[in-house]
Amino acid sequence: MKPTAAEQRCRDLLALLREPSRAGALALPQWEVVVRLARQARLLATLDARLHEAEQGDRIPAVVSAHLPGARNLAALRQHHLERELAALAEALPADVPTVLLEGCAYVVTGARIAVGRMPSDVDILVAPADLARTEAVLLAAGWRFDGVLDA
């Protein structure tokens, strides 16, 4: 079955994320769509990192390159905010409660390649069911807010 136009546009972005060396094969109209999709999916800084890691910077049209520094800076700012939030969280959490960072936080803290360019927006932690009520109470008392969804 032939992919829809939307599927093909997504495939261009995914192909570039997997194989940044394909950068030179994209025409400007394809780049326009790729940049738009990457921005919507919060992947523009990740795409930038992959392209530069693969030394493809010179194969990117100038009008496309103009979008990348802003995405890179925004991702760095978000990661900086995450680091500050994690430091505050470490101070607030009871020292005797084992805590596991999940999802984007874990990637950033461990320096995983997948974290490069990532734009974290929250902190997900896991505590043992026996520690949940006390951990919630301590965090609420310290001024932390929950988004209304607590997966227990």
C-alpha positions, 0 to 999 in steps of 0.5 A: 500500500502506498503511504499517504502524504502525511506518512511520507512527510513523517518518514522523511523526518524519521529517516533523517533522525536515523540516518543524518547522512541523508540530509543532502538528498532532501529538497527545500520543500521537504526540509520545510515540512521536516522542520515543521514536523520536528518542531511540532514533535519537539524534535528539532534540537534532536535533529540538529544534534544528530545532523551535527554529530554526523557532520552534515551541517554543510549539507543543510540549506542556510534557511533551514540552519537558521531554525536550529540554533534557537531549538538548540538553545531552548533544549539547553535551557529546558535541560538546565531547568530540569537540573535545577528542579532535580536539585530542589527535588533531591533536597525535598525528598526524604533521604531514606526513600529510594527514588527512581527517575523515569523517562526523560529525566533518567535519559538526561541524568545518565547522559544517554545519547537519546537525551541530546536535544531533548526538551523535558517538561516534567519530572517523573519519579517512582517510589515504593508503594509503602513510601508514596503517601509520605513522599507526596506529603513531604513534596506538597509541604515543600511547595511541589504541585502535581498535575492531578495524575498520580500513578500509584 
